[in-house]
Amino acid sequence: MMTATGSTPTPSYAGTKRRLKLWFIVIALFLGWASYTFISQLERQGQSELKLAETKQMIDTANTQINDLKQEVAKLNDKEYIGQLATKEQGMVKKGEQQIQVIED
């Protein structure tokens, strides 16, 4: 209600204004907290994605090594390949063959 002069607000209007300011402060604090939480979660997500990419690369490297080793095992079951390795790495030759050695000056 207004007084006879009409220049001073009633006490109920002042209380409403105070409650509105308090409400806006609470909302601003909540939005600040929510923004901080959102940004920190985005940062953690980025770090997790980097770790995931590194781990996937390590898995791919390990799978490549496994496949190479499986091929090597398959080759080692072949007698002809074993003979080539014996000749190349150990200098062994079959009966009746002669090994040729190149001597550089």
Secondary structure as GFF3:
##gff-version 3
##sequence-region A 1 105
A	DSSP	alpha_helix	11	76	.	.	.	ID=ss1
A	DSSP	alpha_helix	79	85	.	.	.	ID=ss2
A	DSSP	pi_helix	86	90	.	.	.	ID=ss3
###
